[in-house]
Amino acid sequence: MSLLADVQASRSAKVLSGEGVVRVVKMSKYPVLITGGKLLENEKLVDFAVNLNQTGIDIIACSASSKPLIERGVKPKFTTFSLHYITQFLLDPDFRVDGKIVDCALYVGFMPYYLSRALSSMKHFSKIVTVALEPYYQPHATFSLPKLNEDEYYSTLEKIVEGLK
């Protein structure tokens, strides 16, 4: 459930199922997964990121989330100190990853209040499609998963990976 104070604009995220996320990603030219610090404490999120990377989606790792990924053989395209750094890069229309323009950014492993501010910036100042892959609704994303219990959340992440294989 979103609090009224969380939504500071008339445009809120559209809720998607796992299958909906797969459709959005498949329509993108160059989607990336942006990972947050919760990967350091949650092996299931690391598994998801590794498996998603194996489907061809590149990773941009924030905070120390690169550590468990590198330990599992994944080399992130970028590692940044904070989500705010990569948000500033993504807001630059000339920013490229291996010469490609990011048109869809998927987010996983962030604290809700922290991700909310970055997504708000992206919503207002970028044309990049943002997808919050978190177990709670994120109103500032273009698309968000609904509020999910733990079992539903991990099941949804598995469906996303399966759908992109």
BAGUDREN-124360 format. One record per residue: residue in one letter; x, y, z of N, C-alpha, C, O in turn; residue number from 0. Coordinates in steps of 0.1 Angstrom, whole numbers. Layout:
BEGIN
+------+--------+---------+-------+---------+----------+-------+--------+---------+-------+--------+---------+-------+-----+
| type | n_east | n_north |  n_up | ca_east | ca_north | ca_up | c_east | c_north |  c_up | o_east | o_north |  o_up | seq |
+------+--------+---------+-------+---------+----------+-------+--------+---------+-------+--------+---------+-------+-----+
|    A |      X |       Y |     Z |       X |        Y |     Z |      X |       Y |     Z |      X |       Y |     Z | NUM |
...
+------+--------+---------+-------+---------+----------+-------+--------+---------+-------+--------+---------+-------+-----+
end
This chain:
BEGIN
+------+--------+---------+-------+---------+----------+-------+--------+---------+-------+--------+---------+-------+-----+
| type | n_east | n_north |  n_up | ca_east | ca_north | ca_up | c_east | c_north |  c_up | o_east | o_north |  o_up | seq |
+------+--------+---------+-------+---------+----------+-------+--------+---------+-------+--------+---------+-------+-----+
|    M |      8 |     -12 |     0 |       0 |        0 |     0 |      9 |      12 |     0 |     19 |      13 |     7 |   0 |
|    S |      5 |      22 |    -8 |      13 |       34 |    -9 |      7 |      45 |     0 |     -6 |      46 |     1 |   1 |
|    L |     15 |      52 |     7 |      10 |       63 |    15 |      8 |      75 |     6 |     15 |      76 |    -4 |   2 |
|    L |     -2 |      83 |     9 |      -5 |       95 |     1 |      8 |     104 |    -1 |     10 |     109 |   -12 |   3 |
|    A |     16 |     105 |    10 |      27 |      114 |     9 |     38 |     108 |    -1 |     47 |     115 |    -5 |   4 |
|    D |     37 |      95 |    -3 |      47 |       89 |   -12 |     45 |      93 |   -27 |     54 |      93 |   -35 |   5 |
|    V |     33 |      96 |   -30 |      29 |       99 |   -44 |     28 |     114 |   -46 |     18 |     120 |   -41 |   6 |
|    Q |     38 |     120 |   -51 |      39 |      135 |   -52 |     36 |     140 |   -66 |     39 |     151 |   -70 |   7 |
|    A |     30 |     131 |   -74 |      27 |      135 |   -88 |     15 |     127 |   -92 |     11 |     117 |   -85 |   8 |
|    S |      9 |     131 |  -103 |      -4 |      124 |  -107 |     -1 |     110 |  -114 |    -10 |     103 |  -116 |   9 |
|    R |     12 |     108 |  -117 |      15 |       96 |  -125 |     21 |      85 |  -115 |     32 |      88 |  -110 |  10 |
|    S |     15 |      74 |  -113 |      20 |       64 |  -104 |     23 |      51 |  -112 |     19 |      50 |  -124 |  11 |
|    A |     31 |      42 |  -106 |      35 |       30 |  -113 |     23 |      21 |  -117 |     14 |      20 |  -109 |  12 |
|    K |     24 |      15 |  -128 |      15 |        5 |  -132 |     19 |      -8 |  -126 |     31 |     -11 |  -127 |  13 |
|    V |     10 |     -16 |  -120 |      14 |      -28 |  -113 |     15 |     -39 |  -124 |      6 |     -41 |  -133 |  14 |
|    L |     26 |     -47 |  -123 |      28 |      -58 |  -133 |     30 |     -71 |  -125 |     34 |     -71 |  -114 |  15 |
|    S |     26 |     -82 |  -132 |      29 |      -95 |  -127 |     43 |     -99 |  -133 |     49 |     -91 |  -140 |  16 |
|    G |     48 |    -110 |  -129 |      60 |     -115 |  -135 |     60 |    -116 |  -150 |     70 |    -112 |  -157 |  17 |
|    E |     49 |    -120 |  -155 |      47 |     -121 |  -170 |     47 |    -108 |  -176 |     53 |    -106 |  -187 |  18 |
|    G |     41 |     -98 |  -170 |      42 |      -84 |  -175 |     56 |     -79 |  -175 |     59 |     -72 |  -185 |  19 |
|    V |     64 |     -81 |  -165 |      78 |      -77 |  -165 |     85 |     -83 |  -177 |     93 |     -76 |  -183 |  20 |
|    V |     83 |     -96 |  -179 |      89 |     -102 |  -190 |     86 |     -95 |  -203 |     95 |     -93 |  -212 |  21 |
|    R |     73 |     -92 |  -206 |      69 |      -85 |  -218 |     76 |     -71 |  -219 |     81 |     -68 |  -230 |  22 |
|    V |     77 |     -64 |  -208 |      84 |      -51 |  -208 |     98 |     -52 |  -212 |    104 |     -45 |  -220 |  23 |
|    V |    105 |     -62 |  -206 |     119 |      -64 |  -208 |    122 |     -68 |  -223 |    131 |     -64 |  -229 |  24 |
|    K |    113 |     -77 |  -228 |     115 |      -82 |  -242 |    112 |     -71 |  -252 |    118 |     -71 |  -263 |  25 |
|    M |    104 |     -61 |  -248 |     102 |      -49 |  -257 |    113 |     -39 |  -257 |    114 |     -31 |  -266 |  26 |
|    S |    122 |     -40 |  -247 |     133 |      -31 |  -246 |    144 |     -34 |  -255 |    146 |     -46 |  -259 |  27 |
|    K |    152 |     -24 |  -259 |     164 |      -26 |  -267 |    176 |     -30 |  -259 |    184 |     -39 |  -262 |  28 |
|    Y |    177 |     -23 |  -247 |     188 |      -26 |  -239 |    184 |     -24 |  -224 |    186 |     -13 |  -218 |  29 |
|    P |    179 |     -34 |  -218 |     176 |      -34 |  -204 |    188 |     -37 |  -195 |    197 |     -44 |  -199 |  30 |
|    V |    189 |     -31 |  -183 |     199 |      -34 |  -173 |    193 |     -37 |  -160 |    182 |     -32 |  -157 |  31 |
|    L |    199 |     -45 |  -152 |     195 |      -47 |  -138 |    204 |     -39 |  -129 |    216 |     -40 |  -130 |  32 |
|    I |    198 |     -31 |  -120 |     206 |      -23 |  -110 |    204 |     -30 |   -97 |    192 |     -31 |   -92 |  33 |
|    T |    215 |     -34 |   -90 |     214 |      -41 |   -78 |    218 |     -33 |   -66 |    226 |     -24 |   -67 |  34 |
|    G |    211 |     -35 |   -55 |     214 |      -28 |   -42 |    220 |     -36 |   -31 |    222 |     -48 |   -33 |  35 |
|    G |    222 |     -30 |   -20 |     229 |      -36 |    -9 |    222 |     -48 |    -2 |    228 |     -55 |     5 |  36 |
|    K |    209 |     -50 |    -5 |     202 |      -62 |     1 |    208 |     -75 |    -4 |    205 |     -85 |     2 |  37 |
|    L |    215 |     -74 |   -15 |     221 |      -87 |   -21 |    232 |     -92 |   -11 |    235 |    -104 |   -11 |  38 |
|    L |    237 |     -83 |    -2 |     247 |      -88 |     7 |    242 |     -96 |    18 |    249 |    -104 |    25 |  39 |
|    E |    229 |     -95 |    20 |     222 |     -103 |    31 |    212 |    -113 |    26 |    205 |    -120 |    34 |  40 |
|    N |    210 |    -114 |    13 |     199 |     -122 |     8 |    204 |    -130 |    -4 |    205 |    -125 |   -15 |  41 |
|    E |    207 |    -143 |    -2 |     212 |     -152 |   -12 |    202 |    -154 |   -23 |    206 |    -156 |   -35 |  42 |
|    K |    189 |    -153 |   -20 |     179 |     -155 |   -31 |    180 |    -144 |   -41 |    178 |    -146 |   -53 |  43 |
|    L |    183 |    -131 |   -36 |     184 |     -120 |   -45 |    196 |    -121 |   -54 |    196 |    -118 |   -66 |  44 |
|    V |    207 |    -127 |   -48 |     219 |     -129 |   -56 |    216 |    -140 |   -67 |    220 |    -138 |   -78 |  45 |
|    D |    210 |    -150 |   -63 |     206 |     -161 |   -73 |    198 |    -155 |   -84 |    200 |    -157 |   -96 |  46 |
|    F |    188 |    -146 |   -81 |     180 |     -140 |   -91 |    189 |    -131 |  -100 |    187 |    -132 |  -112 |  47 |
|    A |    197 |    -123 |   -95 |     206 |     -114 |  -103 |    215 |    -123 |  -112 |    216 |    -119 |  -124 |  48 |
|    V |    221 |    -133 |  -107 |     230 |     -142 |  -115 |    222 |    -148 |  -126 |    226 |    -148 |  -137 |  49 |
|    N |    210 |    -154 |  -123 |     202 |     -160 |  -133 |    197 |    -151 |  -143 |    196 |    -154 |  -155 |  50 |
|    L |    193 |    -139 |  -139 |     189 |     -128 |  -149 |    200 |    -124 |  -158 |    198 |    -123 |  -170 |  51 |
|    N |    212 |    -123 |  -152 |     224 |     -120 |  -160 |    227 |    -131 |  -171 |    231 |    -128 |  -182 |  52 |
|    Q |    224 |    -143 |  -167 |     226 |     -154 |  -177 |    216 |    -154 |  -188 |    218 |    -161 |  -198 |  53 |
|    T |    205 |    -146 |  -187 |     196 |     -145 |  -198 |    200 |    -134 |  -208 |    194 |    -131 |  -218 |  54 |
|    G |    211 |    -127 |  -204 |     217 |     -116 |  -213 |    215 |    -102 |  -208 |    218 |     -93 |  -215 |  55 |
|    I |    209 |    -101 |  -196 |     207 |      -87 |  -190 |    220 |     -83 |  -183 |    224 |     -90 |  -173 |  56 |
|    D |    226 |     -72 |  -186 |     237 |      -67 |  -179 |    234 |     -61 |  -166 |    222 |     -57 |  -163 |  57 |
|    I |    244 |     -61 |  -157 |     241 |      -56 |  -143 |    250 |     -44 |  -140 |    261 |     -43 |  -144 |  58 |
|    I |    244 |     -34 |  -133 |     250 |      -23 |  -127 |    249 |     -25 |  -112 |    237 |     -24 |  -107 |  59 |
|    A |    260 |     -26 |  -105 |     259 |      -29 |   -91 |    262 |     -16 |   -83 |    272 |      -9 |   -85 |  60 |
|    C |    253 |     -14 |   -73 |     254 |       -2 |   -64 |    259 |      -8 |   -51 |    257 |     -19 |   -47 |  61 |
|    S |    265 |       1 |   -43 |     271 |       -2 |   -30 |    280 |     -14 |   -31 |    287 |     -15 |   -41 |  62 |
|    A |    279 |     -23 |   -22 |     288 |      -34 |   -23 |    282 |     -46 |   -29 |    286 |     -58 |   -28 |  63 |
|    S |    270 |     -44 |   -36 |     263 |      -56 |   -42 |    271 |     -63 |   -52 |    268 |     -74 |   -57 |  64 |
|    S |    282 |     -57 |   -57 |     290 |      -64 |   -67 |    298 |     -75 |   -61 |    301 |     -85 |   -68 |  65 |
|    K |    301 |     -75 |   -48 |     309 |      -85 |   -41 |    303 |     -99 |   -43 |    309 |    -108 |   -48 |  66 |
|    P |    290 |    -102 |   -39 |     284 |     -115 |   -41 |    283 |    -119 |   -56 |    283 |    -131 |   -59 |  67 |
|    L |    281 |    -109 |   -64 |     280 |     -112 |   -78 |    293 |    -117 |   -84 |    294 |    -127 |   -92 |  68 |
|    I |    303 |    -110 |   -81 |     317 |     -113 |   -86 |    321 |    -127 |   -81 |    327 |    -135 |   -88 |  69 |
|    E |    317 |    -129 |   -68 |     320 |     -143 |   -62 |    313 |    -154 |   -70 |    318 |    -165 |   -70 |  70 |
|    R |    302 |    -151 |   -76 |     295 |     -161 |   -84 |    298 |    -160 |   -99 |    291 |    -167 |  -107 |  71 |
|    G |    308 |    -153 |  -103 |     313 |     -152 |  -117 |    306 |    -142 |  -125 |    309 |    -142 |  -138 |  72 |
|    V |    299 |    -133 |  -120 |     292 |     -122 |  -128 |    301 |    -110 |  -127 |    305 |    -106 |  -116 |  73 |
|    K |    303 |    -104 |  -138 |     311 |      -91 |  -138 |    302 |     -80 |  -142 |    298 |     -79 |  -153 |  74 |
|    P |    298 |     -72 |  -132 |     289 |      -60 |  -135 |    295 |     -51 |  -145 |    308 |     -49 |  -145 |  75 |
|    K |    287 |     -45 |  -153 |     292 |      -35 |  -163 |    297 |     -23 |  -156 |    307 |     -17 |  -160 |  76 |
|    F |    291 |     -19 |  -145 |     296 |       -8 |  -137 |    293 |     -11 |  -123 |    284 |     -19 |  -119 |  77 |
|    T |    302 |      -6 |  -114 |     299 |       -6 |  -100 |    300 |       9 |   -95 |    309 |      16 |   -99 |  78 |
|    T |    290 |      13 |   -87 |     290 |       26 |   -82 |    289 |      26 |   -67 |    284 |      16 |   -61 |  79 |
|    F |    293 |      37 |   -61 |     292 |       38 |   -46 |    277 |      38 |   -42 |    274 |      32 |   -31 |  80 |
|    S |    269 |      45 |   -49 |     255 |       46 |   -45 |    245 |      47 |   -57 |    249 |      49 |   -68 |  81 |
|    L |    233 |      44 |   -53 |     222 |       45 |   -63 |    221 |      59 |   -69 |    218 |      60 |   -81 |  82 |
|    H |    224 |      69 |   -61 |     223 |       83 |   -67 |    233 |      85 |   -78 |    231 |      93 |   -87 |  83 |
|    Y |    245 |      79 |   -77 |     255 |       81 |   -87 |    250 |      75 |  -101 |    250 |      82 |  -111 |  84 |
|    I |    245 |      63 |  -100 |     241 |       57 |  -113 |    228 |      64 |  -118 |    226 |      65 |  -130 |  85 |
|    T |    220 |      69 |  -109 |     208 |       77 |  -113 |    213 |      89 |  -121 |    207 |      92 |  -131 |  86 |
|    Q |    223 |      96 |  -116 |     228 |      108 |  -123 |    234 |     104 |  -137 |    231 |     111 |  -147 |  87 |
|    F |    240 |      93 |  -138 |     245 |       88 |  -151 |    233 |      85 |  -161 |    233 |      89 |  -172 |  88 |
|    L |    223 |      78 |  -156 |     212 |       74 |  -164 |    204 |      87 |  -168 |    198 |      87 |  -179 |  89 |
|    L |    204 |      97 |  -160 |     197 |      109 |  -164 |    204 |     117 |  -175 |    198 |     125 |  -182 |  90 |
|    D |    217 |     114 |  -178 |     224 |      120 |  -189 |    220 |     113 |  -202 |    223 |     101 |  -203 |  91 |
|    P |    214 |     120 |  -211 |     210 |      114 |  -224 |    222 |     108 |  -232 |    220 |     100 |  -241 |  92 |
|    D |    234 |     113 |  -229 |     246 |      108 |  -237 |    252 |      96 |  -230 |    262 |      91 |  -235 |  93 |
|    F |    247 |      91 |  -219 |     253 |       80 |  -212 |    251 |      67 |  -220 |    240 |      64 |  -224 |  94 |
|    R |    262 |      59 |  -221 |     261 |       47 |  -229 |    268 |      36 |  -220 |    277 |      39 |  -212 |  95 |
|    V |    263 |      24 |  -222 |     270 |       12 |  -216 |    274 |       4 |  -228 |    266 |      -2 |  -236 |  96 |
|    D |    287 |       2 |  -230 |     292 |       -5 |  -242 |    287 |       1 |  -255 |    284 |      -7 |  -264 |  97 |
|    G |    285 |      14 |  -255 |     280 |       20 |  -267 |    264 |      20 |  -269 |    259 |      25 |  -279 |  98 |
|    K |    257 |      14 |  -259 |     243 |       12 |  -260 |    236 |      21 |  -250 |    241 |      24 |  -239 |  99 |
|    I |    224 |      27 |  -255 |     216 |       35 |  -246 |    207 |      26 |  -238 |    200 |      18 |  -243 | 100 |
|    V |    207 |      28 |  -225 |     198 |       21 |  -216 |    184 |      26 |  -218 |    182 |      38 |  -217 | 101 |
|    D |    175 |      17 |  -221 |     161 |       22 |  -222 |    152 |      15 |  -212 |    140 |      19 |  -211 | 102 |
|    C |    157 |       6 |  -204 |     149 |        0 |  -193 |    158 |      -4 |  -182 |    168 |     -11 |  -184 | 103 |
|    A |    155 |       1 |  -170 |     162 |       -1 |  -158 |    154 |      -9 |  -148 |    143 |      -4 |  -144 | 104 |
|    L |    159 |     -21 |  -145 |     152 |      -29 |  -135 |    160 |     -28 |  -121 |    172 |     -27 |  -121 | 105 |
|    Y |    153 |     -27 |  -110 |     159 |      -24 |   -97 |    155 |     -35 |   -88 |    144 |     -40 |   -87 | 106 |
|    V |    165 |     -41 |   -81 |     163 |      -51 |   -70 |    173 |     -49 |   -59 |    185 |     -46 |   -61 | 107 |
|    G |    168 |     -51 |   -47 |     177 |      -51 |   -35 |    179 |     -38 |   -28 |    190 |     -35 |   -23 | 108 |
|    F |    169 |     -29 |   -29 |     171 |      -16 |   -23 |    161 |     -13 |   -11 |    150 |     -20 |   -11 | 109 |
|    M |    164 |      -5 |    -2 |     155 |        0 |     8 |    144 |       8 |     1 |    147 |      16 |    -8 | 110 |
|    P |    132 |       7 |     5 |     121 |       14 |    -2 |    122 |      29 |    -2 |    120 |      35 |   -13 | 111 |
|    Y |    126 |      35 |     9 |     127 |       50 |     9 |    139 |      55 |     0 |    138 |      66 |    -5 | 112 |
|    Y |    149 |      47 |    -1 |     161 |       51 |    -9 |    158 |      50 |   -24 |    161 |      59 |   -31 | 113 |
|    L |    152 |      39 |   -28 |     148 |       37 |   -42 |    138 |      47 |   -46 |    138 |      51 |   -58 | 114 |
|    S |    129 |      50 |   -37 |     118 |       60 |   -41 |    123 |      73 |   -46 |    118 |      78 |   -56 | 115 |
|    R |    134 |      78 |   -40 |     139 |       91 |   -44 |    146 |      90 |   -58 |    144 |      99 |   -66 | 116 |
|    A |    153 |      79 |   -60 |     160 |       77 |   -73 |    149 |      76 |   -84 |    150 |      81 |   -95 | 117 |
|    L |    139 |      68 |   -81 |     128 |       66 |   -91 |    121 |      78 |   -94 |    116 |      81 |  -105 | 118 |
|    S |    119 |      87 |   -84 |     112 |       99 |   -86 |    120 |     108 |   -96 |    114 |     114 |  -105 | 119 |
|    S |    133 |     108 |   -95 |     142 |      116 |  -104 |    140 |     110 |  -118 |    139 |     117 |  -128 | 120 |
|    M |    141 |      97 |  -119 |     140 |       90 |  -132 |    126 |      93 |  -139 |    125 |      96 |  -151 | 121 |
|    K |    116 |      93 |  -131 |     102 |       95 |  -136 |    101 |     109 |  -142 |     95 |     111 |  -152 | 122 |
|    H |    107 |     119 |  -135 |     105 |      133 |  -139 |    115 |     138 |  -149 |    112 |     147 |  -157 | 123 |
|    F |    126 |     132 |  -150 |     137 |      137 |  -158 |    143 |     128 |  -168 |    154 |     131 |  -174 | 124 |
|    S |    137 |     116 |  -171 |     142 |      107 |  -180 |    131 |     100 |  -188 |    120 |      99 |  -184 | 125 |
|    K |    135 |      94 |  -199 |     126 |       86 |  -207 |    128 |      71 |  -205 |    121 |      63 |  -212 | 126 |
|    I |    137 |      68 |  -196 |     140 |       54 |  -194 |    128 |      47 |  -186 |    123 |      53 |  -177 | 127 |
|    V |    124 |      36 |  -191 |     114 |       28 |  -184 |    120 |      22 |  -171 |    131 |      15 |  -172 | 128 |
|    T |    114 |      24 |  -160 |     119 |       18 |  -147 |    110 |       8 |  -142 |     97 |       9 |  -142 | 129 |
|    V |    115 |      -3 |  -137 |     108 |      -14 |  -132 |    113 |     -18 |  -118 |    124 |     -22 |  -117 | 130 |
|    A |    105 |     -16 |  -108 |     109 |      -20 |   -94 |    105 |     -34 |   -91 |     94 |     -38 |   -91 | 131 |
|    L |    116 |     -42 |   -90 |     114 |      -57 |   -87 |    116 |     -59 |   -72 |    125 |     -66 |   -68 | 132 |
|    E |    108 |     -53 |   -64 |     109 |      -53 |   -50 |     96 |     -59 |   -45 |     86 |     -60 |   -52 | 133 |
|    P |     95 |     -64 |   -32 |      83 |      -71 |   -27 |     72 |     -61 |   -23 |     63 |     -65 |   -15 | 134 |
|    Y |     74 |     -48 |   -27 |      64 |      -38 |   -23 |     62 |     -29 |   -35 |     70 |     -28 |   -43 | 135 |
|    Y |     50 |     -23 |   -35 |      47 |      -13 |   -46 |     56 |      -1 |   -45 |     58 |       5 |   -34 | 136 |
|    Q |     61 |       3 |   -56 |      70 |       15 |   -56 |     64 |      25 |   -66 |     65 |      24 |   -78 | 137 |
|    P |     57 |      35 |   -61 |      48 |       44 |   -69 |     56 |      52 |   -79 |     50 |      56 |   -89 | 138 |
|    H |     69 |      55 |   -77 |      76 |       64 |   -86 |     82 |      56 |   -98 |     87 |      63 |  -107 | 139 |
|    A |     81 |      43 |   -98 |      86 |       35 |  -110 |     76 |      37 |  -121 |     64 |      40 |  -119 | 140 |
|    T |     80 |      33 |  -133 |      71 |       32 |  -145 |     62 |      20 |  -142 |     50 |      21 |  -144 | 141 |
|    F |     68 |       9 |  -138 |      61 |       -3 |  -135 |     67 |      -9 |  -122 |     78 |      -7 |  -118 | 142 |
|    S |     58 |     -15 |  -114 |      62 |      -21 |  -101 |     55 |     -34 |   -99 |     44 |     -36 |  -104 | 143 |
|    L |     61 |     -42 |   -91 |      54 |      -54 |   -86 |     44 |     -49 |   -75 |     47 |     -39 |   -69 | 144 |
|    P |     34 |     -56 |   -73 |      25 |      -53 |   -62 |     31 |     -57 |   -48 |     42 |     -63 |   -48 | 145 |
|    K |     25 |     -53 |   -38 |      30 |      -58 |   -25 |     28 |     -73 |   -24 |     17 |     -78 |   -26 | 146 |
|    L |     39 |     -80 |   -21 |      39 |      -95 |   -21 |     44 |    -100 |    -8 |     53 |     -94 |    -2 | 147 |
|    N |     39 |    -112 |    -4 |      45 |     -118 |     7 |     58 |    -125 |     2 |     61 |    -126 |   -10 | 148 |
|    E |     66 |    -131 |    11 |      79 |     -136 |     7 |     78 |    -147 |    -3 |     86 |    -147 |   -13 | 149 |
|    D |     69 |    -156 |    -1 |      68 |     -167 |   -11 |     64 |    -162 |   -25 |     69 |    -167 |   -35 | 150 |
|    E |     54 |    -153 |   -25 |      49 |     -148 |   -38 |     61 |    -140 |   -45 |     62 |    -141 |   -57 | 151 |
|    Y |     68 |    -133 |   -37 |      79 |     -125 |   -43 |     89 |    -133 |   -50 |     93 |    -131 |   -61 | 152 |
|    Y |     94 |    -143 |   -43 |     105 |     -152 |   -49 |     99 |    -160 |   -60 |    107 |    -163 |   -70 | 153 |
|    S |     87 |    -164 |   -60 |      81 |     -171 |   -71 |     80 |    -162 |   -83 |     82 |    -167 |   -94 | 154 |
|    T |     76 |    -149 |   -81 |      76 |     -140 |   -92 |     89 |    -138 |   -98 |     90 |    -137 |  -110 | 155 |
|    L |    100 |    -136 |   -90 |     113 |     -135 |   -95 |    117 |    -147 |  -104 |    123 |    -145 |  -114 | 156 |
|    E |    114 |    -159 |   -99 |     116 |     -171 |  -107 |    109 |    -171 |  -120 |    115 |    -175 |  -131 | 157 |
|    K |     96 |    -166 |  -120 |      89 |     -166 |  -133 |     95 |    -156 |  -143 |     95 |    -158 |  -155 | 158 |
|    I |    100 |    -145 |  -138 |     107 |     -135 |  -146 |    119 |    -142 |  -153 |    121 |    -140 |  -165 | 159 |
|    V |    127 |    -148 |  -146 |     139 |     -155 |  -151 |    135 |    -165 |  -162 |    140 |    -166 |  -172 | 160 |
|    E |    125 |    -174 |  -158 |     121 |     -184 |  -167 |    115 |    -178 |  -180 |    117 |    -183 |  -191 | 161 |
|    G |    108 |    -167 |  -179 |     102 |     -161 |  -190 |    112 |    -155 |  -200 |    109 |    -153 |  -212 | 162 |
|    L |    124 |    -151 |  -195 |     134 |     -145 |  -203 |    144 |    -155 |  -208 |    153 |    -151 |  -216 | 163 |
|    K |    143 |    -167 |  -204 |     153 |     -177 |  -210 |    150 |    -180 |  -224 |    157 |    -188 |  -230 | 164 |
+------+--------+---------+-------+---------+----------+-------+--------+---------+-------+--------+---------+-------+-----+
end
